[in-house]
Amino acid sequence: MRQDGRKEVVSTKGKDNKGGDLMKTKRLLNVEEISEYLGVKVATIYGWVSEGYIPHIKLGRLVRFDLDAVTEWVKQKEVQGRSSRMLEKDFLYRVRG
């Protein structure tokens, strides 16, 4: 409260009611939040949803994303570098002889 008796207005956008980061505490994200999290355009997210490419939850007409499920999905998309694959092939070739 301010000295003149009026309440101070504080922006809470992107914060939970305890002052923490919303991305860390909120489990279901909307399209805008997940596009920011992944660093892609909102239109890309809608395209992925319509193709069934990204894990999502439909609540009537609303689309929501479980942060844990999307994070796991991203981890599954990780591609091993070419040099790592070549080393693995060489190793398996030498072991199997």
Beta strands, then each sheet from edge to edge (+ up, - down):
strand 1: 28-29
strand 2: 57-59
strand 3: 62-66
sheet 1: 1+ 3- 2+
end
